[in-house]
Amino acid sequence: MPELTVLPLEWRAKPWALPKSLRQRFGFQPGEHYPLPNDFECEARHWKKMLYELRRTPDAREASQAIVDKLASQRRPPARRAKKAKPANR
């Protein structure tokens, strides 16, 4: 990658972790000259928190209860036994 050629070899694998003193020395700014990595754990925590908050709203609780009332209270009909086939008379 041409934008990483100004960096020493040991920093080319993780250019976003370059110390501030070396960033100034080489004129390299992560996020400007090279994209920052995605922090997937942080994103997952954020969206889990948002989903949890959404589930706690009164509308979500009412919708959840309506589903339980509709589906959980139904009784299943008794299972029917399959009839045995009669042997043919020969």
CORKA-V324353 format. One record per residue. N is the residue number from 1. RES is the residue in three letters. PHI is phi in degrees with one decimal (none if undefined). PSI is psi in degrees with one decimal (NA if undefined). Layout:
N,RES,PHI,PSI / N,RES,PHI,PSI
This chain:
1,MET,none,122.8 / 2,PRO,-62.6,-31.2 / 3,GLU,-71.9,-16.1 / 4,LEU,-96.1,-2.9 / 5,THR,-66.8,-22.4 / 6,VAL,-76.4,-16.3 / 7,LEU,-88.5,151.9 / 8,PRO,-64.1,154.8 / 9,LEU,-56.1,-39.1 / 10,GLU,-67.6,-17.0 / 11,TRP,-102.4,-3.5 / 12,ARG,-72.9,-24.3 / 13,ALA,-74.8,-32.0 / 14,LYS,-134.6,71.9 / 15,PRO,-67.0,-22.4 / 16,TRP,-73.0,-16.7 / 17,ALA,-93.2,6.0 / 18,LEU,-62.3,128.9 / 19,PRO,-62.1,155.4 / 20,LYS,-58.5,-39.4 / 21,SER,-62.8,-40.0 / 22,LEU,-73.6,-32.9 / 23,ARG,-59.9,-44.1 / 24,GLN,-68.0,-39.2 / 25,ARG,-63.6,-41.9 / 26,PHE,-96.0,-4.7 / 27,GLY,66.2,39.8 / 28,PHE,-115.7,127.3 / 29,GLN,-121.4,110.0 / 30,PRO,-60.9,138.6 / 31,GLY,94.4,-21.8 / 32,GLU,-108.4,-50.9 / 33,HIS,-93.1,-17.3 / 34,TYR,-152.8,136.0 / 35,PRO,-66.0,144.4 / 36,LEU,-74.6,148.7 / 37,PRO,-73.1,155.0 / 38,ASN,-79.0,136.1 / 39,ASP,-99.6,89.4 / 40,PHE,-67.8,-33.3 / 41,GLU,-65.6,-41.2 / 42,CYS,-64.4,-42.8 / 43,GLU,-62.4,-42.8 / 44,ALA,-63.3,-42.8 / 45,ARG,-61.1,-42.8 / 46,HIS,-60.9,-49.2 / 47,TRP,-72.9,-30.5 / 48,LYS,-64.0,-41.6 / 49,LYS,-64.1,-42.8 / 50,MET,-63.4,-42.6 / 51,LEU,-65.0,-41.7 / 52,TYR,-61.6,-43.9 / 53,GLU,-65.2,-37.9 / 54,LEU,-65.6,-39.9 / 55,ARG,-67.0,-23.0 / 56,ARG,-86.4,-2.6 / 57,THR,-72.0,151.2 / 58,PRO,-59.0,-37.4 / 59,ASP,-63.5,-42.1 / 60,ALA,-67.0,-39.3 / 61,ARG,-65.2,-39.6 / 62,GLU,-65.3,-42.6 / 63,ALA,-64.2,-40.7 / 64,SER,-64.1,-42.8 / 65,GLN,-66.5,-36.8 / 66,ALA,-62.9,-38.9 / 67,ILE,-66.4,-42.5 / 68,VAL,-63.5,-44.2 / 69,ASP,-62.5,-37.9 / 70,LYS,-74.8,-43.4 / 71,LEU,-99.8,-36.5 / 72,ALA,-77.8,-21.4 / 73,SER,-89.5,-4.4 / 74,GLN,-77.6,137.6 / 75,ARG,-94.3,139.7 / 76,ARG,-80.9,142.2 / 77,PRO,-68.3,152.0 / 78,PRO,-61.8,145.2 / 79,ALA,-68.0,138.5 / 80,ARG,-95.8,140.9 / 81,ARG,-84.4,140.4 / 82,ALA,-74.2,137.7 / 83,LYS,-76.1,142.4 / 84,LYS,-76.1,142.5 / 85,ALA,-72.9,136.7 / 86,LYS,-78.0,138.5 / 87,PRO,-69.8,144.5 / 88,ALA,-72.5,138.2 / 89,ASN,-79.9,128.3 / 90,ARG,-115.5,NA
